[in-house]
Amino acid sequence: MARRDYAGRHAWRLMYNDGLPMWEEEFQRELEAAITARAGGNEGRARVCARRAAGVAARAYFAQRGVPIRGRSAQDVLLRLSSDLALSAEIRENARLLTLRVNEDFGLPPGVDLIACARALATALAGRLIGVDRPPDPTR
């Protein structure tokens, strides 16, 4: 079973199991949990799962490059990603949106869909991960 923390000396080994990207499996599990939560009317849980899904992809990206990340939360890794000027504006913006705080009504600005942001972020980062032939399935 994959560890959730990819930041370590053995990160590359933890990212792959029999040639399959383990980060992608964990990403899909979290994304499916987000979709299920939204379908059940639990938007707060959907936001948490979408952020965790995006954090999985971001950790894999940084681990492969040997970039140490302070903090263990998805929020920490997404903040780091949002400020990385080596990445495209689209990646940085999706990471920024995923770190937004909810307002007094526990909502996000109109039009912000964290599940869609997580999908877009993972798809963009997957193209930058060595050894990944395809991005996560965006229809899942």
C-alpha positions in Angstrom: 0.0 0.0 0.0 1.3 3.5 -0.9 2.2 5.9 1.9 0.5 9.2 1.7 3.7 11.1 2.2 5.8 11.1 -0.9 8.5 13.5 0.4 11.4 11.4 1.4 14.5 9.5 0.3 12.5 6.7 -1.2 9.9 8.8 -2.9 10.4 7.4 -6.3 9.9 3.8 -5.1 6.7 4.8 -3.3 5.3 6.5 -6.4 5.2 3.3 -8.5 3.9 -0.2 -7.9 4.6 -2.7 -10.6 5.0 0.2 -13.1 1.7 1.8 -12.3 1.8 5.3 -10.9 0.5 5.0 -7.3 -0.1 8.7 -7.1 -2.7 8.3 -9.9 -4.5 5.6 -7.9 -4.6 7.7 -4.8 -5.7 10.7 -6.9 -8.5 8.8 -8.4 -9.7 7.5 -5.0 -9.8 11.0 -3.6 -11.5 12.5 -6.7 -14.1 9.7 -6.6 -14.7 10.5 -2.9 -15.2 14.2 -3.8 -17.7 13.4 -6.5 -19.6 11.0 -4.2 -19.7 13.7 -1.5 -21.0 16.3 -3.9 -23.7 13.9 -5.2 -24.7 13.3 -1.6 -25.0 17.1 -0.9 -21.9 17.4 1.2 -20.0 20.2 -0.6 -17.6 20.7 2.3 -16.4 17.1 2.1 -16.2 17.4 -1.7 -13.9 20.4 -1.3 -11.7 18.6 1.2 -11.4 15.5 -1.1 -10.7 17.6 -4.2 -7.9 19.4 -2.4 -6.4 16.2 -1.1 -6.5 14.7 -4.7 -4.7 17.7 -6.1 -2.2 17.5 -3.2 -1.4 13.9 -4.2 -0.5 15.0 -7.7 1.5 18.0 -6.6 3.5 15.9 -4.1 4.4 13.4 -6.8 5.5 16.2 -9.0 7.8 17.7 -6.4 9.0 14.3 -5.1 10.1 13.4 -8.6 12.1 16.6 -8.8 13.6 16.2 -5.4 12.0 19.3 -4.1 11.5 19.2 -0.3 8.1 20.4 0.8 7.6 22.0 4.3 4.4 20.7 5.9 2.5 17.6 5.1 -0.9 19.0 4.2 -2.4 19.4 0.7 -2.7 23.1 1.5 1.0 23.4 2.1 2.0 21.6 -1.2 -0.6 23.5 -3.2 0.6 26.9 -1.8 4.1 25.9 -2.9 2.8 24.9 -6.4 0.9 28.2 -6.8 4.1 30.2 -6.3 6.3 28.1 -8.6 7.1 30.5 -11.5 8.6 27.6 -13.5 5.0 26.2 -14.0 2.4 27.5 -16.3 -0.1 30.2 -15.3 -2.9 27.6 -15.6 -1.3 25.2 -13.1 -0.5 28.1 -10.7 -4.1 29.4 -10.9 -5.7 26.0 -10.3 -3.4 25.5 -7.3 -4.4 29.0 -6.0 -8.1 28.3 -6.4 -7.7 25.0 -4.5 -6.3 27.0 -1.6 -9.1 29.5 -1.3 -10.9 29.8 2.0 -14.7 29.6 2.1 -16.7 32.7 2.9 -19.0 33.2 5.9 -21.7 31.1 4.1 -19.2 28.3 3.7 -19.1 28.9 -0.1 -16.5 29.7 -2.7 -16.7 32.5 -5.3 -19.2 31.8 -8.1 -17.9 29.5 -10.8 -15.1 27.9 -8.7 -15.3 24.1 -9.0 -12.6 22.5 -7.0 -13.2 19.1 -8.5 -12.6 20.5 -12.0 -9.5 22.4 -10.7 -8.1 19.2 -9.2 -8.7 17.3 -12.5 -7.0 20.1 -14.5 -4.1 20.4 -12.2 -3.4 16.6 -12.2 -3.7 16.4 -16.0 -1.3 19.2 -16.4 1.2 17.9 -13.9 0.9 14.3 -15.2 2.4 15.5 -18.5 5.5 16.7 -16.5 6.0 13.5 -14.6 8.7 11.3 -16.2 7.4 7.8 -16.9 3.8 8.7 -17.0 2.3 7.9 -20.4 -1.1 9.3 -19.8 -2.8 11.8 -17.5 -5.5 10.7 -15.1 -8.8 10.0 -16.8 -10.7 13.3 -16.7 -14.1 11.6 -17.0 -13.8 9.9 -13.7 
